[in-house]
Amino acid sequence: MEKYLDLIKNAYSGYWNYLKNEIITINHWDNYFYGLIIISLLVWGLEILFPWRKQQSIFRKDFWLDTFYMFFNFFILNLIILIALSETVASFFNDLLNLIGLSIASFQLFDVDHLPLALGLFIFFIISDFTQWNTHRLLHRIPLLWNFHKVHHSVKEMGFAAHLRYHWMEPIVYKCMLYIPIAIIGGFDARHVAIVHFFSIIIGHLNHANLGWNYGVLKYILNNPKMHIWHHAKELPNHVKYGVNFGLTLSIWDYIFKTSYIPHNGKDIELGFIGDENFPKDFINQELYPLNKKNNL
C-alpha cells in the first residue's frame, strides 16, 4: 500500500512541476500548454474568416463554457486525477501480472522504438485511433457510458472548443481501452508522441469548428466538419439510433465498418440528443449528472 501512496504523491508533484514548466518555459516545440492555445487561435481564426453557419456568433452559445472545459480537461484534470490514477493502476496491473509470472512485456509483439521513426509513429497512430474509434462506439452503445458521453453531446452550436467538452470519466475509459494495444507495440519518447497528439488536436478542433470543409477525396481518410456534424445530430433514423461517424481523427473506420452517415448537407441540423432540454447547462451539474442514480435508470 505504501508503494501506491508514494506513486500517487509523486504523480501529483511530478505533474504539478511539469505544468508549471509548460507555462513558464516556452522554448520547446512540444509545449502542450501553448501548443493548445496556438492551435485553438488558428482554428478559431479560420471559423471567423470562413464561417459555414454565417448566422452563428463568433462567441457562439457556450463558447466560454467550452473554453473552460478545454483547459480543464487537457491540464487540470490530469493534475486532479488522471496522472495519479493512470500510474497507480498501471503499477497495480503489473503487480498482478507478476503474481502469475507475467509482465506487461509479455504482451509486446514488437517495439516501435526499433522501427524508423516515421513508421513507428504511423503504427502507433493507427492502432491508437482504431482503438479510440471502437471505444467511442461503446460510449454510445452502453447506457452507463452514454450518460457520461452526453456531456459532449450537449453542445448545441458547434465550434472548435466543443472538441474538448467531455466528462472526466471519458479519458479514463479511453486510457483503459488503450492500455493493452499500446503495450503490444511498446512505447515512444514523449516528444515523439507529441507529434501524434498535436495532429489529433488539430483534426479534432477542425471537426468541431464552424467550417464547411470535407477535404475532397481525403474525406474518406480524415474526419471532417461536414461528416462530424452528423455525429452530433439530435435526431437520427432508427437504424442508426446508436450514433454514426464515430471517427476521432480518421474517418476511414466508419467507411470500412459501415457506420458512416452523411445523408445531405447538415449545416442547419439541430444538435444535441433527445431530452437535452433537461440536461444541466453549467459545468458542475454537467459533471455530476451521470453520478445521479436517477439519471442512470
RODRENLO-318571 format. One record per residue (C-alpha): residue in one letter; x, y, z; residue number from 1. Coordinates in nm, 2 decimals, m for minus. Last residue first. Example, Ala and Ser with C-alpha at 12.3 -4.5 7.8 and 13.67 -1.06 7.14 Angstrom:
# residues 2
{r S xx 1.37 yy m0.11 zz 0.71 k 2}
{r A xx 1.23 yy m0.45 zz 0.78 k 1}
//
This chain:
# residues 297
{r L xx m3.23 yy 0.44 zz m1.49 k 297}
{r N xx m2.89 yy 0.60 zz m1.49 k 296}
{r N xx m3.02 yy 0.96 zz m1.45 k 295}
{r K xx m3.20 yy 0.85 zz m1.12 k 294}
{r K xx m2.87 yy 0.73 zz m0.98 k 293}
{r N xx m2.70 yy 1.08 zz m1.00 k 292}
{r L xx m2.34 yy 1.02 zz m1.09 k 291}
{r P xx m2.40 yy 1.08 zz m1.46 k 290}
{r Y xx m2.52 yy 1.44 zz m1.39 k 289}
{r L xx m2.24 yy 1.55 zz m1.15 k 288}
{r E xx m2.01 yy 1.67 zz m1.43 k 287}
{r Q xx m2.29 yy 1.85 zz m1.60 k 286}
{r N xx m2.40 yy 2.00 zz m1.27 k 285}
{r I xx m2.06 yy 2.15 zz m1.21 k 284}
{r F xx m2.01 yy 2.28 zz m1.56 k 283}
{r D xx m2.34 yy 2.46 zz m1.62 k 282}
{r K xx m2.63 yy 2.39 zz m1.86 k 281}
{r P xx m2.77 yy 2.08 zz m1.70 k 280}
{r F xx m2.97 yy 1.85 zz m1.93 k 279}
{r N xx m3.35 yy 1.89 zz m1.93 k 278}
{r E xx m3.36 yy 2.03 zz m2.28 k 277}
{r D xx m3.13 yy 1.75 zz m2.38 k 276}
{r G xx m3.42 yy 1.51 zz m2.38 k 275}
{r I xx m3.33 yy 1.35 zz m2.72 k 274}
{r F xx m2.97 yy 1.44 zz m2.80 k 273}
{r G xx m2.78 yy 1.75 zz m2.91 k 272}
{r L xx m2.76 yy 1.93 zz m3.25 k 271}
{r E xx m3.03 yy 2.06 zz m3.47 k 270}
{r I xx m2.95 yy 2.04 zz m3.84 k 269}
{r D xx m2.85 yy 2.37 zz m4.02 k 268}
{r K xx m2.53 yy 2.28 zz m4.19 k 267}
{r G xx m2.60 yy 1.91 zz m4.24 k 266}
{r N xx m2.57 yy 1.90 zz m4.61 k 265}
{r H xx m2.73 yy 1.56 zz m4.70 k 264}
{r P xx m2.75 yy 1.20 zz m4.60 k 263}
{r I xx m2.40 yy 1.19 zz m4.44 k 262}
{r Y xx m2.38 yy 0.86 zz m4.25 k 261}
{r S xx m2.06 yy 0.65 zz m4.20 k 260}
{r T xx m2.10 yy 0.35 zz m3.97 k 259}
{r K xx m2.04 yy 0.09 zz m4.25 k 258}
{r F xx m1.73 yy m0.08 zz m4.10 k 257}
{r I xx m1.49 yy 0.03 zz m4.37 k 256}
{r Y xx m1.64 yy 0.38 zz m4.42 k 255}
{r D xx m1.66 yy 0.45 zz m4.05 k 254}
{r W xx m1.30 yy 0.32 zz m4.00 k 253}
{r I xx m1.18 yy 0.55 zz m4.28 k 252}
{r S xx m1.29 yy 0.87 zz m4.10 k 251}
{r L xx m0.96 yy 0.91 zz m3.92 k 250}
{r T xx m0.91 yy 1.16 zz m3.63 k 249}
{r L xx m1.19 yy 1.08 zz m3.39 k 248}
{r G xx m1.41 yy 0.85 zz m3.61 k 247}
{r F xx m1.75 yy 0.77 zz m3.47 k 246}
{r N xx m1.94 yy 0.88 zz m3.78 k 245}
{r V xx m2.28 yy 0.75 zz m3.66 k 244}
{r G xx m2.49 yy 0.70 zz m3.35 k 243}
{r Y xx m2.68 yy 0.44 zz m3.15 k 242}
{r K xx m3.01 yy 0.53 zz m3.34 k 241}
{r V xx m2.85 yy 0.43 zz m3.68 k 240}
{r H xx m3.14 yy 0.21 zz m3.80 k 239}
{r N xx m3.39 yy 0.43 zz m3.61 k 238}
{r P xx m3.32 yy 0.73 zz m3.82 k 237}
{r L xx m3.12 yy 1.01 zz m3.64 k 236}
{r E xx m3.23 yy 1.30 zz m3.43 k 235}
{r K xx m3.01 yy 1.54 zz m3.23 k 234}
{r A xx m2.73 yy 1.54 zz m3.48 k 233}
{r H xx m2.39 yy 1.54 zz m3.32 k 232}
{r H xx m2.24 yy 1.26 zz m3.53 k 231}
{r W xx m2.39 yy 1.43 zz m3.82 k 230}
{r I xx m2.18 yy 1.74 zz m3.77 k 229}
{r H xx m1.88 yy 1.51 zz m3.78 k 228}
{r M xx m1.91 yy 1.45 zz m4.15 k 227}
{r K xx m1.93 yy 1.81 zz m4.27 k 226}
{r P xx m1.66 yy 1.91 zz m4.01 k 225}
{r N xx m1.41 yy 1.65 zz m4.12 k 224}
{r N xx m1.27 yy 1.31 zz m4.02 k 223}
{r L xx m0.97 yy 1.21 zz m4.24 k 222}
{r I xx m0.95 yy 0.91 zz m4.47 k 221}
{r Y xx m1.26 yy 0.91 zz m4.69 k 220}
{r K xx m1.28 yy 1.29 zz m4.66 k 219}
{r L xx m0.94 yy 1.30 zz m4.82 k 218}
{r V xx m1.11 yy 1.29 zz m5.16 k 217}
{r G xx m1.22 yy 1.65 zz m5.10 k 216}
{r Y xx m1.11 yy 1.79 zz m4.76 k 215}
{r N xx m1.47 yy 1.79 zz m4.62 k 214}
{r W xx m1.49 yy 2.16 zz m4.52 k 213}
{r G xx m1.80 yy 2.36 zz m4.42 k 212}
{r L xx m1.63 yy 2.53 zz m4.11 k 211}
{r N xx m1.78 yy 2.62 zz m3.78 k 210}
{r A xx m1.53 yy 2.41 zz m3.60 k 209}
{r H xx m1.60 yy 2.07 zz m3.44 k 208}
{r N xx m1.40 yy 1.86 zz m3.69 k 207}
{r L xx m1.14 yy 2.13 zz m3.72 k 206}
{r H xx m1.06 yy 2.11 zz m3.35 k 205}
{r G xx m1.04 yy 1.73 zz m3.36 k 204}
{r I xx m0.81 yy 1.75 zz m3.67 k 203}
{r I xx m0.58 yy 1.99 zz m3.50 k 202}
{r I xx m0.58 yy 1.80 zz m3.16 k 201}
{r S xx m0.51 yy 1.47 zz m3.34 k 200}
{r F xx m0.21 yy 1.62 zz m3.52 k 199}
{r F xx m0.08 yy 1.77 zz m3.19 k 198}
{r H xx m0.12 yy 1.43 zz m3.02 k 197}
{r V xx 0.06 yy 1.24 zz m3.30 k 196}
{r I xx 0.36 yy 1.48 zz m3.29 k 195}
{r A xx 0.35 yy 1.48 zz m2.91 k 194}
{r V xx 0.42 yy 1.11 zz m2.92 k 193}
{r H xx 0.77 yy 1.19 zz m3.04 k 192}
{r R xx 0.84 yy 1.42 zz m2.75 k 191}
{r A xx 0.70 yy 1.17 zz m2.51 k 190}
{r D xx 0.96 yy 0.91 zz m2.63 k 189}
{r F xx 0.77 yy 0.61 zz m2.76 k 188}
{r G xx 0.64 yy 0.29 zz m2.60 k 187}
{r G xx 0.59 yy m0.07 zz m2.69 k 186}
{r I xx 0.37 yy m0.22 zz m2.96 k 185}
{r I xx 0.17 yy m0.46 zz m2.75 k 184}
{r A xx 0.16 yy m0.23 zz m2.45 k 183}
{r I xx m0.02 yy 0.03 zz m2.66 k 182}
{r P xx m0.29 yy m0.22 zz m2.75 k 181}
{r I xx m0.31 yy m0.33 zz m2.38 k 180}
{r Y xx m0.36 yy 0.01 zz m2.23 k 179}
{r L xx m0.57 yy 0.17 zz m2.49 k 178}
{r M xx m0.91 yy 0.06 zz m2.36 k 177}
{r C xx m0.82 yy 0.17 zz m2.01 k 176}
{r K xx m0.69 yy 0.50 zz m2.13 k 175}
{r Y xx m1.02 yy 0.56 zz m2.33 k 174}
{r V xx m1.24 yy 0.48 zz m2.03 k 173}
{r I xx m1.04 yy 0.71 zz m1.80 k 172}
{r P xx m1.04 yy 0.98 zz m2.07 k 171}
{r E xx m1.42 yy 0.96 zz m2.07 k 170}
{r M xx m1.47 yy 0.97 zz m1.69 k 169}
{r W xx m1.38 yy 1.34 zz m1.67 k 168}
{r H xx m1.69 yy 1.43 zz m1.88 k 167}
{r Y xx m1.63 yy 1.59 zz m2.22 k 166}
{r R xx m1.61 yy 1.93 zz m2.38 k 165}
{r L xx m1.27 yy 1.91 zz m2.56 k 164}
{r H xx m1.38 yy 1.93 zz m2.92 k 163}
{r A xx m1.65 yy 2.18 zz m2.83 k 162}
{r A xx m1.36 yy 2.43 zz m2.83 k 161}
{r F xx m1.35 yy 2.44 zz m3.22 k 160}
{r G xx m1.72 yy 2.54 zz m3.26 k 159}
{r M xx m2.05 yy 2.36 zz m3.29 k 158}
{r E xx m2.37 yy 2.51 zz m3.15 k 157}
{r K xx m2.59 yy 2.30 zz m2.93 k 156}
{r V xx m2.32 yy 2.11 zz m2.74 k 155}
{r S xx m2.49 yy 1.86 zz m2.50 k 154}
{r H xx m2.33 yy 1.58 zz m2.70 k 153}
{r H xx m2.00 yy 1.61 zz m2.51 k 152}
{r V xx m2.18 yy 1.60 zz m2.17 k 151}
{r K xx m2.40 yy 1.31 zz m2.30 k 150}
{r H xx m2.08 yy 1.10 zz m2.31 k 149}
{r F xx m2.11 yy 1.03 zz m1.94 k 148}
{r N xx m2.47 yy 0.90 zz m1.97 k 147}
{r W xx m2.36 yy 0.71 zz m2.28 k 146}
{r L xx m2.11 yy 0.52 zz m2.06 k 145}
{r L xx m2.39 yy 0.39 zz m1.84 k 144}
{r P xx m2.62 yy 0.32 zz m2.13 k 143}
{r I xx m2.36 yy 0.11 zz m2.33 k 142}
{r R xx m2.40 yy 0.17 zz m2.71 k 141}
{r H xx m2.29 yy 0.53 zz m2.75 k 140}
{r L xx m1.98 yy 0.52 zz m2.53 k 139}
{r L xx m1.91 yy 0.18 zz m2.68 k 138}
{r R xx m1.88 yy 0.33 zz m3.03 k 137}
{r H xx m1.63 yy 0.58 zz m2.90 k 136}
{r T xx m1.42 yy 0.30 zz m2.76 k 135}
{r N xx m1.42 yy 0.13 zz m3.10 k 134}
{r W xx m1.30 yy 0.46 zz m3.27 k 133}
{r Q xx m1.04 yy 0.50 zz m2.98 k 132}
{r T xx m0.89 yy 0.16 zz m3.05 k 131}
{r F xx m0.87 yy 0.24 zz m3.43 k 130}
{r D xx m0.71 yy 0.58 zz m3.35 k 129}
{r S xx m0.45 yy 0.43 zz m3.12 k 128}
{r I xx m0.36 yy 0.14 zz m3.35 k 127}
{r I xx m0.32 yy 0.38 zz m3.65 k 126}
{r F xx m0.12 yy 0.64 zz m3.46 k 125}
{r F xx 0.12 yy 0.40 zz m3.30 k 124}
{r I xx 0.17 yy 0.23 zz m3.64 k 123}
{r F xx 0.24 yy 0.57 zz m3.81 k 122}
{r L xx 0.47 yy 0.68 zz m3.53 k 121}
{r G xx 0.68 yy 0.37 zz m3.57 k 120}
{r L xx 0.69 yy 0.41 zz m3.95 k 119}
{r A xx 0.80 yy 0.77 zz m3.92 k 118}
{r L xx 1.06 yy 0.70 zz m3.65 k 117}
{r P xx 1.22 yy 0.40 zz m3.83 k 116}
{r L xx 1.15 yy 0.09 zz m3.62 k 115}
{r H xx 1.32 yy m0.01 zz m3.30 k 114}
{r D xx 1.12 yy 0.23 zz m3.09 k 113}
{r V xx 0.81 yy 0.07 zz m3.23 k 112}
{r D xx 0.89 yy m0.23 zz m3.00 k 111}
{r F xx 0.74 yy m0.56 zz m3.12 k 110}
{r L xx 0.48 yy m0.82 zz m3.01 k 109}
{r Q xx 0.46 yy m0.69 zz m2.65 k 108}
{r F xx 0.22 yy m0.88 zz m2.44 k 107}
{r S xx 0.48 yy m1.05 zz m2.22 k 106}
{r A xx 0.64 yy m0.70 zz m2.17 k 105}
{r I xx 0.34 yy m0.62 zz m1.95 k 104}
{r S xx 0.48 yy m0.89 zz m1.71 k 103}
{r L xx 0.40 yy m1.25 zz m1.64 k 102}
{r G xx 0.47 yy m1.50 zz m1.37 k 101}
{r I xx 0.12 yy m1.52 zz m1.23 k 100}
{r L xx 0.19 yy m1.28 zz m0.94 k 99}
{r N xx 0.39 yy m1.06 zz m1.18 k 98}
{r L xx 0.08 yy m1.00 zz m1.38 k 97}
{r L xx m0.10 yy m0.87 zz m1.07 k 96}
{r D xx 0.20 yy m0.64 zz m0.99 k 95}
{r N xx 0.18 yy m0.50 zz m1.35 k 94}
{r F xx m0.19 yy m0.43 zz m1.31 k 93}
{r F xx m0.12 yy m0.25 zz m0.98 k 92}
{r S xx 0.16 yy m0.04 zz m1.14 k 91}
{r A xx m0.06 yy 0.05 zz m1.43 k 90}
{r V xx m0.35 yy 0.14 zz m1.20 k 89}
{r T xx m0.12 yy 0.37 zz m0.99 k 88}
{r E xx 0.03 yy 0.54 zz m1.29 k 87}
{r S xx m0.30 yy 0.60 zz m1.46 k 86}
{r L xx m0.48 yy 0.72 zz m1.14 k 85}
{r A xx m0.20 yy 0.96 zz m1.05 k 84}
{r I xx m0.19 yy 1.10 zz m1.40 k 83}
{r L xx m0.57 yy 1.12 zz m1.44 k 82}
{r I xx m0.68 yy 1.25 zz m1.11 k 81}
{r I xx m0.66 yy 1.62 zz m1.01 k 80}
{r L xx m0.35 yy 1.72 zz m1.21 k 79}
{r N xx m0.46 yy 1.55 zz m1.53 k 78}
{r L xx m0.80 yy 1.70 zz m1.49 k 77}
{r I xx m0.63 yy 2.05 zz m1.46 k 76}
{r F xx m0.45 yy 2.01 zz m1.79 k 75}
{r F xx m0.64 yy 1.90 zz m2.10 k 74}
{r N xx m0.98 yy 1.85 zz m1.94 k 73}
{r F xx m0.98 yy 2.18 zz m1.75 k 72}
{r F xx m0.82 yy 2.38 zz m2.04 k 71}
{r M xx m1.08 yy 2.27 zz m2.29 k 70}
{r Y xx m1.37 yy 2.26 zz m2.05 k 69}
{r F xx m1.31 yy 2.63 zz m1.97 k 68}
{r T xx m1.31 yy 2.71 zz m2.34 k 67}
{r D xx m1.63 yy 2.50 zz m2.38 k 66}
{r L xx m1.80 yy 2.71 zz m2.11 k 65}
{r W xx m1.67 yy 3.03 zz m2.27 k 64}
{r F xx m1.82 yy 2.95 zz m2.61 k 63}
{r D xx m2.15 yy 2.81 zz m2.46 k 62}
{r K xx m2.36 yy 2.96 zz m2.74 k 61}
{r R xx m2.13 yy 3.11 zz m3.00 k 60}
{r F xx m1.88 yy 3.39 zz m2.95 k 59}
{r I xx m1.82 yy 3.44 zz m3.32 k 58}
{r S xx m2.20 yy 3.43 zz m3.35 k 57}
{r Q xx m2.37 yy 3.18 zz m3.58 k 56}
{r Q xx m2.56 yy 3.34 zz m3.86 k 55}
{r K xx m2.29 yy 3.26 zz m4.11 k 54}
{r R xx m2.31 yy 2.88 zz m4.04 k 53}
{r W xx m2.01 yy 2.77 zz m4.25 k 52}
{r P xx m1.79 yy 3.05 zz m4.13 k 51}
{r F xx m1.47 yy 3.11 zz m4.34 k 50}
{r L xx m1.28 yy 3.40 zz m4.18 k 49}
{r I xx m1.41 yy 3.38 zz m3.83 k 48}
{r E xx m1.40 yy 3.00 zz m3.82 k 47}
{r L xx m1.05 yy 3.01 zz m3.97 k 46}
{r G xx m0.94 yy 3.24 zz m3.69 k 45}
{r W xx m1.09 yy 3.00 zz m3.44 k 44}
{r V xx m0.88 yy 2.73 zz m3.60 k 43}
{r L xx m0.56 yy 2.94 zz m3.56 k 42}
{r L xx m0.65 yy 3.05 zz m3.20 k 41}
{r S xx m0.72 yy 2.70 zz m3.09 k 40}
{r I xx m0.39 yy 2.56 zz m3.24 k 39}
{r I xx m0.19 yy 2.84 zz m3.08 k 38}
{r I xx m0.36 yy 2.79 zz m2.73 k 37}
{r L xx m0.32 yy 2.41 zz m2.75 k 36}
{r G xx 0.05 yy 2.44 zz m2.84 k 35}
{r Y xx 0.10 yy 2.70 zz m2.56 k 34}
{r F xx 0.00 yy 2.44 zz m2.30 k 33}
{r Y xx 0.12 yy 2.13 zz m2.48 k 32}
{r N xx 0.48 yy 2.25 zz m2.52 k 31}
{r D xx 0.62 yy 2.01 zz m2.78 k 30}
{r W xx 0.82 yy 2.28 zz m2.97 k 29}
{r H xx 1.04 yy 2.38 zz m2.68 k 28}
{r N xx 1.12 yy 2.75 zz m2.59 k 27}
{r I xx 0.80 yy 2.84 zz m2.40 k 26}
{r T xx 0.91 yy 2.77 zz m2.04 k 25}
{r I xx 0.69 yy 2.92 zz m1.77 k 24}
{r I xx 0.36 yy 2.76 zz m1.86 k 23}
{r E xx 0.50 yy 2.42 zz m1.95 k 22}
{r N xx 0.73 yy 2.43 zz m1.65 k 21}
{r K xx 0.45 yy 2.49 zz m1.41 k 20}
{r L xx 0.26 yy 2.20 zz m1.57 k 19}
{r Y xx 0.56 yy 1.97 zz m1.54 k 18}
{r N xx 0.61 yy 2.07 zz m1.17 k 17}
{r W xx 0.25 yy 1.99 zz m1.10 k 16}
{r Y xx 0.27 yy 1.67 zz m1.29 k 15}
{r G xx 0.56 yy 1.55 zz m1.08 k 14}
{r S xx 0.42 yy 1.66 zz m0.75 k 13}
{r Y xx 0.09 yy 1.48 zz m0.82 k 12}
{r A xx 0.25 yy 1.17 zz m0.97 k 11}
{r N xx 0.50 yy 1.15 zz m0.68 k 10}
{r K xx 0.22 yy 1.15 zz m0.42 k 9}
{r I xx 0.02 yy 0.89 zz m0.61 k 8}
{r L xx 0.32 yy 0.67 zz m0.66 k 7}
{r D xx 0.42 yy 0.71 zz m0.30 k 6}
{r L xx 0.07 yy 0.60 zz m0.19 k 5}
{r Y xx 0.09 yy 0.30 zz m0.43 k 4}
{r K xx 0.42 yy 0.18 zz m0.27 k 3}
{r E xx 0.28 yy 0.24 zz 0.08 k 2}
{r M xx 0.00 yy 0.00 zz 0.00 k 1}
//
